[in-house]
């Protein structure tokens, strides 16, 4: 069988869809653990005396090590392969989730989140590279969108955990974190299954990648490759950094607490309200990914999605819309932009350097996430934002609104 025929047989096999399934299990567990802090924010403040700055730090410290490590992780993916890196990093994530649940000490909990972050972002890079290589030229945007959808189902499950695991929240702050550790174990199981399949398919994949179009293994790490990307790539990076610096610190760290304090919702109601963002994304992301595969126009899709963010925070600041409308707007934006954003990288970067490209973009994204979480926490503390002073959250909304406008500018430039 020729190289071309072998590659076609590989690409049309059911194997890649099994890989998509198990990588989605990996991402589901990872997203649950990351978003487990948001529903606990009020608990951590009431029961453990944490400030908003400390609560923001628990997610900021997740991102902080990846300012330095995730680029190295991307280079390691190029060198050692996505399967091995995915398996190793999920083990680190599980250790971090367990450490976070062990003690109410802020130092111990922050150490757990730090360890979880060290593994999680490199794991996401490895999983994204795997999908890019297995689906390149064949429904890649749809595959990545499906992967994101199932990952966000993990976030949705975390958001509504005060409803389905109400007993755990009634018992205090610790039981919900043990549940998060169990989902980290599920992520490891998915990574192990992917690694087993990858080993089984190693011979066929090695034959297929002898094609000049394939991603040949990198013999050594070339640091100069970090800066050898064209302008389109950097516009994608700019949109990624600003977009995620708005979405994740708001939705995953402060939104539930904000809904409780500024809109008088109970923990359960605020959690369900916040979950609509990812619930929308679960169903809509594959639609947008499929449209991008069929019609292209990726930049136009991203412009439309990025326009919704400034509108969201304007409505929140003015108090002129029901919360479900606001969360629906954020949900559509979060469905549309990432579904196009991540596959776009594979269209502007050679396959052999996908790990480096995703690693660099994720590194810069984590700079934004670290900064935004800390900045917003300090803004809330400085403004005295609380249930008795809901107006103190205005500075947070202004910050997110301005950053949303910057994201829209990058989308237009692209």
TORRO-527197 format. One record per residue: x, y, z of N, C-alpha, C, O in turn; residue in three letters. Coordinates in steps of 0.1 Angstrom, whole numbers, plus 5000, padded with zeros to 4 digits. Atoms other than C-alpha are relative to their C-alpha. Layout:
<nukes>
XYZXYZXYZXYZALA
...
</nukes>
This chain:
<nukes>
500949885000500050005000500950125000501950135007UNK
499249875001501450354991499850085013498850065020UNK
500149914988502050625017498650075000498050095010UNK
501249935001499050815004498849925004497949965011UNK
501150094997496750515006500049975015498949965021UNK
500050034986497950435041499550125008498850105018UNK
500549884993497350795052498450014999497850045009UNK
501449995002493850785037499349895009498249925015UNK
500650104992493050455055500050045015499150015022UNK
499949964986494250595088499050115002498350115013UNK
500949894998492250915083498549965000497750035007UNK
501450045001489050735074499649905010498449865011UNK
500350104990489250485102499250065012499250185014UNK
500749964988487150495134500950045011500550105021UNK
499049974989490350535154500050145004500050175016UNK
499949864996490450905152498850055008498950145016UNK
501249974992486850925165500149955014499650015024UNK
499850054986487750705195501050105007500950125019UNK
499049914994490750935201499350135004499550195015UNK
500849884996488351235200499249985012499250065021UNK
500850034988486151065225500850005013500450065023UNK
499250014988488850985250500750135004500950165015UNK
499449874998490551325246498950095006499250185014UNK
501149924994487151475254499749965014499450055022UNK
500150044986486951265286501150075008500850125019UNK
498949944993490351405295499650155002499850205013UNK
500349864998489151765289498850025009498850125016UNK
501149994991485851705306500550015015500150105022UNK
499550014986487651615339500850135003500750185014UNK
499249894998490151895335499250135002499550215011UNK
500849884998487552165330499250005012499050115019UNK
500750004988485552045359500950055012500550135020UNK
499149974989488552075382500350155000500350225010UNK
499749865001489452425369498850085006499050185013UNK
501249924997485852555374499449965014498450015017UNK
500550044987485452395408500150115011499550115021UNK
499849894991486552715425498850105000498450155011UNK
501149905001483752945412498849975009498450065017UNK
501150024991480852775430500450005015499550025023UNK
499650004986482952765462500450145005500750155017UNK
499449874996483953135462499350055012500050105021UNK
500749944988481253245487500349915012500549965023UNK
499650094989482052935509501450035005501650045017UNK
498649974996485753015509500150135007500950155017UNK
500049874993484953375519499449995014499950045024UNK
500750014988482453285546500649915010500749945022UNK
499650114991483952965561501550015003501949975014UNK
498650004998487653025556500650145000501850165003UNK
499649864999487853405555500950054989501750144991UNK
499249955011489453435521499550134994498250154994UNK
500449875007489453775504499849974985500149864981UNK
500250025015488553825467501349994994501549924984UNK
498750025006492253865460500549865001501149814992UNK
499650144998492953525475499249904991499749814985UNK
500850095009490053365456500450024985500649924978UNK
499549985013491253525424501449934998501749884987UNK
498750065001494753395432499949854998500849804991UNK
500150155002493553035433499949974985500349864981UNK
500050025014492853065396501150064993501650014983UNK
498849935006495653305388501249915002502049904992UNK
498850084998498253065403499949884992501049824989UNK
500150115010496852795380500750054988501449974981UNK
499549955013497853015351501550045001502250034991UNK
498749934999501053165365501249914995502049954987UNK
498950085004503452865360500149984985501149964979UNK
500150025014502252835324500550114992500750104980UNK
499349895006503653175316501449954995502049994985UNK
498650055002507052985317500049864994500949834986UNK
499850145003506252615313499249954988499649864981UNK
500850065010503552575287500750004986500449924977UNK
499349995013505752685258501049884999501149824989UNK
499250114999508252425269499249874998499649784991UNK
500950125002505352175271499749984985499649874980UNK
500350015014504452255235501249944992501049864983UNK
498850055006508052195224500249855003500649774994UNK
499950144996508051865243499049914993499249804989UNK
501050075008504851765225500549974986500449864981UNK
499450025013506551815192501149905000501349824991UNK
498950094999509551615204499649855004500149764998UNK
500350134994507951325224498749944996498449834998UNK
501350055004504451305210498950045010499150055022UNK
501149954992501051405222499549905011499149945022UNK
500550104991500051075238500749995013500149995024UNK
499250014988502951045262499950135009499850125021UNK
500149874992502651415273498750015006498650055018UNK
501350004994498951385278499949915012499349955022UNK
500150094989499251085300500850055012500350055024UNK
499249954989502051235321499450125007499550135019UNK
500649884994500351565326498749975008498450045018UNK
501250034993497051415337500349945014499649965024UNK
499650054987498951235365500350125009500050125021UNK
499749884993500251575376498750075005498650125016UNK
501349934997496751725374499349935012498749995021UNK
500750084989495351445397500750035013500050055023UNK
499349974987498051505423499650145005499550165017UNK
500349864996497251885422498650015006498350085015UNK
501450004996493451825426499949945014499249995023UNK
500050064987494151595456500650105011500050115022UNK
499349914991496451845472499150125004499150175015UNK
500949894998493852125468499049975010498550055018UNK
501150044992491251925487500549975015499649955023UNK
499550054988493551825516499850095012499450055023UNK
500049904989493552145537499350134997499350174985UNK
500649865002491752475542501050115001500750224999UNK
499049905000495052645545500250064986500249994976UNK
499949935013495352905517501349964993501349934981UNK
498750045006499052815511499949864994500349834983UNK
500250135005498152445508499149994988499449924978UNK
500950005011495252505485500650064988500450024977UNK
499349935011497252745464501049914994501249914981UNK
498950095005500052485461499349894991499949854981UNK
500750105008497452235448499650054987499749994977UNK
500449945013496152475422501250024991501150014979UNK
498749985008499752555412500449874993500749874981UNK
499650135005500552185407499049964989499449914978UNK
501050035010497252135388500250084987500250024976UNK
499749925012498052425365501249964993501249974980UNK
498850045007501552295358499749894990500249884979UNK
500450115009499951985343499050034990499049994978UNK
501349995008496652105329500250074987499750034977UNK
499949925013497752365303500849934990500549934978UNK
499250085009500452145288499149884995499249854983UNK
500950115004497851865287499050054989498849984980UNK
500949945010495452095268500750024987500149994976UNK
499249995013498152175243500249874993500049864981UNK
499850145006498951805238498749954994498849894983UNK
501350055006495251715233499750084987499250024978UNK
500449925011494752005209500949964988500449954976UNK
499150045010497851905189499649864994499649844982UNK
500450135005496651545187498850014991498849944981UNK
501149985009493351655173500450074987499950034976UNK
499649945013495051885148500749914991500549924979UNK
499350095009497151605135499149894995499249854983UNK
500950115004494451335134498950054991498449974983UNK
501149965008491851555118500450114990499550174983UNK
499649905010493951785096499549974986499749874981UNK
500650025013492051835064498749925000498149914989UNK
501250074999489151635076499250045012499449985023UNK
500949964990486551815097500750045013500250015024UNK
499249964988489151965120499350095009499350085021UNK
500749914991487052255132498949935007498649965019UNK
501150074993484152025139500549915011500049915022UNK
499450084990486351785158500450085012500250045024UNK
499649914989487852065179498950065007498950075020UNK
501249944994484452215185499349895009498849925020UNK
500650114992483051875197500849985013500349965023UNK
499250014988486051845220499850115010499750085022UNK
500349894991485452185234498649995006498450025018UNK
501450024995481752105238500049915012499449945022UNK
499950094989482451805259500850055012500550025023UNK
499249944990485151995278499150095008499150105021UNK
500849904993482652265286498849945007498349995017UNK
501050074992480152005297500649975014499849965024UNK
499450014987482651955325499950125008499650125020UNK
500249874994482452325333498650015005498350065016UNK
501549994997478652305332499749915012499049955021UNK
500250094989478752005355500550065013499950055024UNK
499449934988480952205380499150115004498950135016UNK
500949894996478652505378498849965007498450035017UNK
501350044994475552315387500249905011499349845016UNK
499750104989477352095413499350045013499049955021UNK
500849974988475652295441498649955000497949945010UNK
501450065001472352155428500149855001499449795009UNK
500050155000473251785421500849955011500749835015UNK
499250054988475751765450499850105012500750145019UNK
500349904990473951995474500549965014500950045022UNK
499550054987474851775503501450025003501850065014UNK
498549984998478551815497500250155003501050185012UNK
499949864997478152195497499450045014500050125021UNK
500649984987475952185528501049965011501050015022UNK
499050054991478751995545501250095002501950085012UNK
498949914999481252275539500750024987500250004976UNK
499249975012484052365515500849884995501149884983UNK
499050115004486052035514499449894991500049854981UNK
500650115008483651775500499950034985500249954976UNK
500049975014483151965467501449984993501549954981UNK
498650015006486951965462500449854999501149814990UNK
499850145002487051585467499349954988499849864981UNK
500750035012484451555440500850044988500949964978UNK
499149955011486751765418501249904998501649874986UNK
498850095001489651525425499549874993500349814986UNK
500550125007487451235414499950024985500149934977UNK
500149975014486851405381501450014994501649984982UNK
498650005005490651455378500549854997501249834988UNK
499750145003490951075381499349954987499949874980UNK
500650035012488451035353500850054988500949984978UNK
499149955010490651255332501249914997501649894986UNK
498950095002493551025338499649884993500449834985UNK
500550125007491550725327499850024985500249944977UNK
500149975015490750895294501350014994501549974982UNK
498649985006494450985289500649864998501349844988UNK
499450135001495450625296499449924988500149864981UNK
500650075012492950495270500550064987500849984978UNK
499449945012494250745244501449954998501849924987UNK
498650045001497850645251500049854995500949824987UNK
500050145005496950275246499749994985500349924978UNK
500450005014495250345213501150054991501450004981UNK
498949945007498150565202501149904998501749894987UNK
498950105001500650285209499649894990500549854982UNK
500550105009498550035190500150054985500449974976UNK
500049945013498350275160501450054996501550114985UNK
498749945002502050375162500649974987501150054979UNK
499450045013503250175132499350064988499950114979UNK
500749945011500450285109500250154999500350214988UNK
499849865000500850645120501450044995501650144988UNK
498649975004504650635115500149994985500750074978UNK
500050025015504050505079499350124993499850174983UNK
500849895006501450775072500750135001500650214991UNK
499449874998503551065085501350014992502150104994UNK
498949985009506350985060499750094989500650144982UNK
500449905010504351205037500650135003500750175015UNK
499549864997505751555032499050095006499450195012UNK
501049924993502451685044499849975014499250055021UNK
500350054986502651505077500950075009501950145006UNK
499249944989504051625110501149915004501049825012UNK
498950084997507451465111500550035014500550155018UNK
499549974986508951425146501150105000502050104990UNK
499049904998511151705157501249945006501149885017UNK
498850074994514751585163500550085012501150015021UNK
499549934989515651865186499150135002498450174993UNK
500749884997514052165203500750124993501850154996UNK
499549895006514552475182499350135005498250165001UNK
500649884994513952795202499750114991498850194993UNK
500249905010514253015172498649994993498150094988UNK
501350025006510952865159498950085007497950115001UNK
501049934993509153055186499550134994498450174995UNK
500349875006509253385167499849994985499750104979UNK
500150015014509053245132498549984995498349884987UNK
501450025004505253285128499650134993500150244996UNK
500449885008503553535104499050085008498550045019UNK
500949904994501253825112498649945004498149975015UNK
501350064997498053625110500049925013499149935021UNK
499950084987499253395138500050095012499350065022UNK
500049914988499953695161498750075002498450105013UNK
501349954997496553835155499149905007498349945016UNK
500750104993495053505165500449995015499649985023UNK
499550004986497253515196499450125008499050105019UNK
500549884993496153865205498549995003498150025014UNK
501450024997492453775202499949895011499049915020UNK
500150114990493053455222500350065014499550035024UNK
499649954987494853645251498950095006498550075017UNK
501049904995492253925254498749945002498049975012UNK
501350074998489253705249499949925012499049935020UNK
500050094988490153445275500250085013499850045023UNK
499749914988491353725299498750065005498650105016UNK
501449964996487653835299499249885005498649885016UNK
501050114998485753515297500349925013499449905022UNK
499750104989487553285322500050075014499450015023UNK
500049944987488253525351498550045004498250035016UNK
501349964997484653655349499149875003498649865014UNK
500950114999482853325343500449895011499649845018UNK
499550114992485053085362500450045015500649955023UNK
499549964987486153295392498950095007498650065019UNK
500849904993483753585400498650014997497850075004UNK
501449985005480453545381499049955011498050025013UNK
501050054991478653325406499950095013498850125017UNK
500049914988479753545436499350134996498650195004UNK
500649875004478753855416498549984999497850075003UNK
501450035001475353705408499350005014498250045015UNK
500650004986474753635445500050135006498950175012UNK
499949874993475853975457499350114993498650195000UNK
500549885007474754215430498649974995497950074992UNK
501350035005471554035419499249925010498049885006UNK
500850064989470453865451499649854998498649815003UNK
500350145002470553505438500649915010501649945017UNK
499450104991471053205460501249934993501449954981UNK
498950075006474152995454499549904989500149904978UNK
500550095011472152735435499550074988499850034977UNK
500549935012470352985413501250074993501150084980UNK
498849945007473653175406500849904992501349934982UNK
499350105007475352855397499349964987500049944977UNK
500750045012472652755373500050114990500250084978UNK
500049885009472553105358501450004993501450024980UNK
498750005006476353085352500249894991501049904981UNK
499850135008476152735338499450024986499849954977UNK
500649985014474052865308501150044990500950014978UNK
498949965009477253005293500649874993500749874981UNK
499450125006478752655289498949914995499249834986UNK
501050095006475452485283499750044986499549964977UNK
500249955014474952705252501249954992501049914981UNK
498850045007478552625242500049864996500549824986UNK
500050145002478052255245499349974987499749884979UNK
500850035011475452255218500350094987500250044976UNK
499949915012476352555196501449994994501650014982UNK
498650005005480152515193500249904988500849944978UNK
499850095012479952205170499350064987499850044976UNK
500749945011477452395148500950114993501150114981UNK
499149905005479952685144501249944994501749984983UNK
498850075006482852445138499649944987500449954978UNK
500550065013480852265111499950114989500250094978UNK
500149895010480052595094501350054995501550094984UNK
498749955004483652705095500749904990501349944981UNK
499550105009484652375079499450014986500149994976UNK
500750005013482052415052500250134992500450124980UNK
500049875007482152785044501250095002501450184994UNK
498949914997485352925058499650125007498850115017UNK
500449874994485053295067500250005015499450055023UNK
499750024986486753225100500150145007499650165018UNK
499849874994487753585106498650075003498450145013UNK
501349944999484153705100499249945012498650025020UNK
500650064989482853455125500550055013499850085023UNK
499449964988485353565151499650155003499550195015UNK
500449864998484453935146498650015006498450085016UNK
501450004995480753865152500049955015499450015023UNK
500050054987481553655183500650105010500150115021UNK
499449914991483853915198499250135002499450195012UNK
500949884998481254195193499149985011498650085017UNK
501050024990479054025218500550025014499750055023UNK
499449984987481454065247499850145006499350165017UNK
500249864995481454445250498550035003498250095013UNK
501549984998477654435247499649945013498849995020UNK
500450074987477454195276500350085012499550105020UNK
499649934988479354405300499450145001499250205012UNK
500749875000477654725289498649975006498150055014UNK
501350034994474254555297500149975015499250025022UNK
499850024986475554435330500250135008499650155019UNK
499749874993476854775340498850095001498650165011UNK
501249925000473654945330498849945007497950015011UNK
501150084994471454675345498750014992497650014997UNK
501149995009469254695315499549874993498649874984UNK
500450135006468854325307499949895010500649905020UNK
500150124991467754005324501349924999502049924989UNK
498850075000470653795335500149884990501149854984UNK
499950115009469653505313500450054986501049974978UNK
499649945013470053735282501550025000502149994990UNK
498649975000473453835293500849874999501849864992UNK
499250125000474653485300499849934986500849864982UNK
500250065014473153375266501050064990501650004982UNK
499149935008475253645249501449955002502249924992UNK
498650054997478453525266500149864995501249824990UNK
499950145005477553165258500249994985501049914980UNK
499950015014477153235221501550054996502149994987UNK
498649955003480453435221501049895003502049874995UNK
499050104996482253155239499849874992500749794992UNK
500250115009480752905215500750034987501349944981UNK
499649965014481753095184501550024999502249964990UNK
498649965002485253235190500949895002501849864993UNK
499150114999487052935204499949894990500849834986UNK
500250105010485452705179500750034987501149944979UNK
499349955012487152905151501550035004502350004995UNK
498749954997490153035170501149895000502149904994UNK
498950114999492052705178500249934987501449914984UNK
499750065013491552535144500850104991501550064982UNK
499349905009492752865128501549995001502250014991UNK
498550014999496252805142500549894991501649914985UNK
499550115009496552475123500050044985500649984977UNK
500149955014495752675091501250094997501550124985UNK
499049905002498552925096501449955005502450035003UNK
498750054995501352705111500249864994499249784993UNK
499750135005503052395097499749895010499949925022UNK
500450104990501952065113501249965009500949945021UNK
498950034992505451995126500350095011501050065021UNK
499849894990505352315147498850035007498750135014UNK
501249974993501852295160500250005015499650095022UNK
499850004986503052205195500650135005500250195015UNK
499449874996505252515196499050114999499050205007UNK
500949895002502552735182498950005010498650115016UNK
501050014989499852615206500650035014500050105022UNK
499349984987502352625235500250155002500050205013UNK
499749864999503352985227498750085003498650175011UNK
501249934998499753095224499449985014498950075020UNK
500550034987498752925256500850075011500350115021UNK
499149934991501753075274499550145002499350195013UNK
500449864999500653425265498650015005498250115012UNK
501350004994497053335273500050005015499250065022UNK
499950014985498153245308500550125007500250155018UNK
499649874994499853575313498850085002498650155012UNK
501349924999496453735306499149955011498650035018UNK
500850064989494653495329500550035013499750075022UNK
499449974987497053545357499750145004499350185015UNK
500149854998496953925354498550035003498250115012UNK
501449964999493153945350499449955014498750035020UNK
500550054988492353725380500450085012499750115021UNK
499449924989494653915403499450155000499150205010UNK
500449865001493654265390498550015004498250105012UNK
501549994996489854195393499849975015499050045021UNK
500150024985490354055428500350125008499650165017UNK
499649884993492154365439499050114997498750195006UNK
501049895003489654595421498749985009498250075015UNK
501250024992486754425440500350035015499550095022UNK
499649974987488654445473500150155003499650205013UNK
499849864998489554805468498750084999498550185006UNK
501349935001485954895459499049955010497950005011UNK
500950064990484554695488498849924994497749935000UNK
501150085006482454475465499549895009500349815014UNK
500550104991480154265486498550004998497950074991UNK
501450015000476554165492499450135005498350175001UNK
500549874994476154495512500450124991499950234993UNK
499649905009477854695485500249954986501349944980UNK
499950065013477054555451500550104990501050064979UNK
499449905009478054885434501549994999502150044990UNK
498550025001481654785442500449914989501649914986UNK
499650085011481554545413500050084987500450024977UNK
500049935012481254825388501450014993501550014981UNK
498649995006485054865384500449874993501149874983UNK
499750125006485254495376499349994986499949954976UNK
500850005013482554535348500750094990500750064978UNK
499449915009484354835334501349944994501649954982UNK
498850065004487654645333499849904989500449894979UNK
500350115010486154345315499450064987499750014976UNK
500649945012484254575291501150064991501150054979UNK
498949945008487454765280500849894994501249904982UNK
499250105005489354445276499349934988499949884979UNK
500850065011486454305254500250084988500250034977UNK
499849925012486854605231501449974993501549974981UNK
498750035005490554525227500049864992500549854981UNK
500150135007489654165218499350024986499749954976UNK
500749975013487254295191500950064990500850034978UNK
499049945009490054505176500949904994501149904981UNK
499250115005492254195172499249924990499749884979UNK
500850085009489354015155499850084987499950024976UNK
500249925012488854305131501450004992501449994979UNK
498750005007492654315123500249864993500849864982UNK
499950145006492553935116499249994987499249894981UNK
</nukes>
